[in-house]
Amino acid sequence: MPDSAPAVQPRSEVLLSRYRAVRAFTEKIQAQLTAEDCVVQSMPEASPVKWHLAHTTWFFETFLLEPRPEFRPFAPEFRVLFNSYYNTVGDQHPRPERGILTRPTRERVLSYRHHVDEKLADLIRNEAIAEPVLEVGIQHEQQHQELMLMDLKHLFSSNPLLPAYQPYVKSAPHPGAEVAPGLQWHESPGGLVEVGHHGGEFGFDNEFPVHQEFLRPFALANRLVTNREYLSFVEEGGYEQPDLWLSAGWDAVQESGWRAPLYWAQKDGEWFEFTLGGEHPLELDVPVCHLSYYEADAFARWSGYRLPREAEWEHMARHLPVQGNFVDQGHLHPRVGTESGDHPAQMFGDVWEWTGSPYVAYPGYRVPDGALGEYNGKFMSDQWVLRGGACVTSASHTRATYRNFFKAHERWMFSGLRLARDLDGHE
């Protein structure tokens, strides 16, 4: 007698399982922290862990529970305290002052999370949920998981004790892979190519619509730039040569006193790097991390190459499997690259890769209606695109069309670079 076909899991159970898994991972990130760790804000751009726990919950409550006629808020004051930037929703507590919110306590915030989880679970089970909005909320929470680790790293680095979030493990993925492969090039003839999300699976609004772009022949490096290569830039005076830098970048170097990537420190002639596993000697063959756009651009210029344009990067990555060093593996630090074969390696995971493309709307883009239209569209000014995800990004949150974006001077995110060059003699 033939085996019966496996039972198909109801869509509601699939959604509920995914929702719970993402929410549980957020709480896992904060579980080993003290209450003091969760309340401090180390700079205006960062947010306390407790705020992230509450804001991600606020998102689900505001956009999925509040529209329902039976809605009753968990705490009416949370509507302002944990609104990030949604002006169409209402007022917000000032971002630079999130660190003064010693109340509500972490315990109350966790109660808030569990309350909203119960309400949403009921809606999901009864198939009374706006699934596209739920998916945005899940993806939004995965973004904040990454932000929590970014912000926590900056916070711990600001503490003279240099505490570790977790034990440190050297970065070679396997024995014999302690040295990065030599620099090689993967060429593309360019031409008229498609860029953007084709639909079918989730994508943020800024990934649409699919459109065509013309690429000149180009090549991408087989791997990410390493600490060893960037250290040469540092030691050969890269931060002292104004001709390598964009004007605003040179101003940032002078005003901020940059002499190396964020989290690097030289002690008694030896270089160290602060990680989520504490401070350790710099691993030379690990991808360089925590660079601003200005630093990435200056290094590429110093090397005789350039940064990839985002359409070039996407064209090369479009048909590659999303595999790499992600937060799911728990390493939380870039790892040494391996041989690339017939395509560039490390296209996903390890570090976000700066591109030479400003963050602007694709041709035909329309800002979505309602408050969720504020999610991406209003930030399309004075920012630069990064691609590929990082060691603190979830694998399920990553795809070839994903467009991350930051301001040119920011470097507390896990950002690095890959070199590119033109094939017609012009870089």
Solvent accessible surface area in square Angstrom, and as a share of the most:
residue,aa,sasa,rsa
1,M,232,1.04
2,P,123,0.77
3,D,142,0.73
4,S,105,0.68
5,A,88,0.68
6,P,120,0.75
7,A,104,0.80
8,V,139,0.80
9,Q,102,0.45
10,P,79,0.50
11,R,136,0.50
12,S,11,0.07
13,E,65,0.29
14,V,58,0.33
15,L,10,0.05
16,L,4,0.02
17,S,63,0.40
18,R,67,0.24
19,Y,2,0.01
20,R,118,0.43
21,A,64,0.49
22,V,11,0.07
23,R,6,0.02
24,A,61,0.47
25,F,55,0.23
26,T,1,0.00
27,E,35,0.16
28,K,136,0.58
29,I,8,0.04
30,Q,12,0.05
31,A,71,0.55
32,Q,106,0.47
33,L,11,0.05
34,T,73,0.42
35,A,52,0.40
36,E,120,0.54
37,D,32,0.16
38,C,1,0.00
39,V,30,0.17
40,V,70,0.40
41,Q,31,0.14
42,S,35,0.23
43,M,41,0.18
44,P,74,0.47
45,E,60,0.27
46,A,2,0.01
47,S,7,0.05
48,P,3,0.02
49,V,3,0.02
50,K,10,0.04
51,W,8,0.03
52,H,4,0.02
53,L,0,0.00
54,A,0,0.00
55,H,2,0.01
56,T,0,0.00
57,T,0,0.00
58,W,1,0.00
59,F,1,0.00
60,F,1,0.00
61,E,12,0.06
62,T,11,0.07
63,F,30,0.13
64,L,12,0.06
65,L,13,0.07
66,E,53,0.24
67,P,97,0.61
68,R,77,0.28
69,P,125,0.78
70,E,104,0.46
71,F,43,0.18
72,R,177,0.65
73,P,58,0.37
74,F,49,0.20
75,A,6,0.04
76,P,95,0.60
77,E,95,0.43
78,F,3,0.01
79,R,96,0.35
80,V,66,0.38
81,L,34,0.17
82,F,2,0.01
83,N,1,0.00
84,S,16,0.10
85,Y,70,0.27
86,Y,1,0.00
87,N,103,0.53
88,T,99,0.58
89,V,20,0.12
90,G,27,0.26
91,D,107,0.56
92,Q,56,0.25
93,H,29,0.13
94,P,66,0.42
95,R,111,0.41
96,P,81,0.51
97,E,77,0.35
98,R,14,0.05
99,G,23,0.22
100,I,115,0.58
101,L,22,0.11
102,T,88,0.51
103,R,176,0.64
104,P,13,0.08
105,T,51,0.29
106,R,40,0.15
107,E,109,0.49
108,R,102,0.37
109,V,0,0.00
110,L,34,0.17
111,S,56,0.36
112,Y,0,0.00
113,R,0,0.00
114,H,87,0.39
115,H,53,0.24
116,V,0,0.00
117,D,29,0.15
118,E,116,0.52
119,K,99,0.42
120,L,0,0.00
121,A,5,0.04
122,D,73,0.38
123,L,17,0.08
124,I,1,0.01
125,R,111,0.41
126,N,113,0.58
127,E,129,0.58
128,A,39,0.30
129,I,28,0.14
130,A,50,0.39
131,E,58,0.26
132,P,99,0.63
133,V,33,0.19
134,L,0,0.00
135,E,29,0.13
136,V,27,0.16
137,G,0,0.00
138,I,0,0.00
139,Q,5,0.02
140,H,7,0.03
141,E,0,0.00
142,Q,9,0.04
143,Q,47,0.21
144,H,17,0.08
145,Q,5,0.02
146,E,13,0.06
147,L,46,0.23
148,M,0,0.00
149,L,2,0.01
150,M,2,0.01
151,D,8,0.04
152,L,1,0.01
153,K,2,0.01
154,H,31,0.14
155,L,28,0.14
156,F,14,0.06
157,S,30,0.19
158,S,68,0.44
159,N,56,0.29
160,P,129,0.81
161,L,151,0.75
162,L,54,0.27
163,P,38,0.24
164,A,55,0.43
165,Y,21,0.08
166,Q,41,0.18
167,P,115,0.72
168,Y,55,0.21
169,V,92,0.53
170,K,134,0.57
171,S,0,0.00
172,A,24,0.19
173,P,51,0.32
174,H,97,0.43
175,P,125,0.79
176,G,72,0.69
177,A,9,0.07
178,E,90,0.40
179,V,109,0.63
180,A,13,0.10
181,P,13,0.08
182,G,51,0.49
183,L,68,0.34
184,Q,103,0.46
185,W,58,0.20
186,H,26,0.12
187,E,115,0.51
188,S,6,0.04
189,P,116,0.73
190,G,16,0.16
191,G,22,0.21
192,L,114,0.57
193,V,13,0.07
194,E,79,0.35
195,V,1,0.00
196,G,0,0.00
197,H,17,0.08
198,H,119,0.53
199,G,34,0.32
200,G,91,0.88
201,E,146,0.66
202,F,45,0.19
203,G,14,0.13
204,F,12,0.05
205,D,33,0.17
206,N,3,0.02
207,E,1,0.00
208,F,60,0.25
209,P,46,0.29
210,V,49,0.28
211,H,22,0.10
212,Q,114,0.51
213,E,57,0.26
214,F,144,0.60
215,L,12,0.06
216,R,128,0.47
217,P,55,0.35
218,F,0,0.00
219,A,0,0.00
220,L,0,0.00
221,A,1,0.00
222,N,2,0.01
223,R,15,0.05
224,L,1,0.00
225,V,5,0.03
226,T,5,0.03
227,N,0,0.00
228,R,114,0.41
229,E,49,0.22
230,Y,0,0.00
231,L,24,0.12
232,S,42,0.27
233,F,0,0.00
234,V,22,0.13
235,E,115,0.52
236,E,110,0.49
237,G,14,0.14
238,G,0,0.00
239,Y,5,0.02
240,E,118,0.53
241,Q,57,0.25
242,P,72,0.45
243,D,114,0.59
244,L,18,0.09
245,W,16,0.06
246,L,66,0.33
247,S,91,0.59
248,A,53,0.41
249,G,0,0.00
250,W,59,0.21
251,D,71,0.37
252,A,13,0.10
253,V,0,0.00
254,Q,91,0.41
255,E,146,0.65
256,S,69,0.44
257,G,45,0.44
258,W,24,0.08
259,R,118,0.43
260,A,11,0.09
261,P,3,0.02
262,L,41,0.20
263,Y,18,0.07
264,W,22,0.08
265,A,34,0.27
266,Q,101,0.45
267,K,89,0.38
268,D,159,0.82
269,G,62,0.60
270,E,84,0.38
271,W,35,0.12
272,F,41,0.17
273,E,7,0.03
274,F,7,0.03
275,T,3,0.01
276,L,2,0.01
277,G,11,0.10
278,G,5,0.05
279,E,46,0.20
280,H,50,0.22
281,P,72,0.45
282,L,18,0.09
283,E,25,0.11
284,L,60,0.30
285,D,16,0.08
286,V,1,0.00
287,P,3,0.02
288,V,0,0.00
289,C,2,0.01
290,H,0,0.00
291,L,0,0.00
292,S,0,0.00
293,Y,11,0.04
294,Y,30,0.11
295,E,0,0.00
296,A,0,0.00
297,D,19,0.10
298,A,0,0.00
299,F,5,0.02
300,A,1,0.00
301,R,108,0.39
302,W,75,0.26
303,S,34,0.22
304,G,42,0.41
305,Y,62,0.24
306,R,27,0.10
307,L,10,0.05
308,P,1,0.01
309,R,109,0.40
310,E,14,0.06
311,A,5,0.04
312,E,4,0.02
313,W,1,0.00
314,E,0,0.00
315,H,65,0.29
316,M,31,0.14
317,A,0,0.00
318,R,49,0.18
319,H,168,0.75
320,L,34,0.17
321,P,75,0.47
322,V,56,0.32
323,Q,130,0.58
324,G,39,0.37
325,N,9,0.04
326,F,6,0.03
327,V,8,0.05
328,D,94,0.49
329,Q,104,0.46
330,G,35,0.34
331,H,23,0.10
332,L,10,0.05
333,H,8,0.04
334,P,1,0.00
335,R,47,0.17
336,V,8,0.04
337,G,6,0.05
338,T,60,0.35
339,E,127,0.57
340,S,11,0.07
341,G,66,0.63
342,D,130,0.68
343,H,72,0.32
344,P,4,0.03
345,A,12,0.10
346,Q,26,0.11
347,M,5,0.02
348,F,4,0.02
349,G,0,0.00
350,D,8,0.04
351,V,1,0.01
352,W,4,0.02
353,E,1,0.00
354,W,0,0.00
355,T,0,0.00
356,G,29,0.28
357,S,15,0.09
358,P,66,0.42
359,Y,2,0.01
360,V,78,0.45
361,A,46,0.35
362,Y,12,0.05
363,P,91,0.57
364,G,51,0.49
365,Y,25,0.10
366,R,189,0.69
367,V,86,0.49
368,P,51,0.32
369,D,140,0.73
370,G,60,0.58
371,A,20,0.15
372,L,38,0.19
373,G,6,0.05
374,E,19,0.09
375,Y,14,0.05
376,N,6,0.03
377,G,12,0.11
378,K,89,0.38
379,F,55,0.23
380,M,36,0.16
381,S,65,0.42
382,D,118,0.61
383,Q,19,0.09
384,W,63,0.22
385,V,0,0.00
386,L,0,0.00
387,R,0,0.00
388,G,1,0.01
389,G,0,0.00
390,A,0,0.00
391,C,0,0.00
392,V,2,0.01
393,T,1,0.01
394,S,10,0.06
395,A,34,0.27
396,S,72,0.47
397,H,3,0.02
398,T,10,0.06
399,R,36,0.13
400,A,13,0.10
401,T,15,0.09
402,Y,10,0.04
403,R,6,0.02
404,N,24,0.12
405,F,38,0.16
406,F,26,0.11
407,K,85,0.36
408,A,10,0.08
409,H,85,0.38
410,E,23,0.10
411,R,31,0.11
412,W,13,0.04
413,M,0,0.00
414,F,0,0.00
415,S,0,0.00
416,G,0,0.00
417,L,1,0.00
418,R,0,0.00
419,L,8,0.04
420,A,0,0.00
421,R,57,0.21
422,D,12,0.06
423,L,59,0.29
424,D,63,0.33
425,G,69,0.66
426,H,121,0.54
427,E,90,0.40
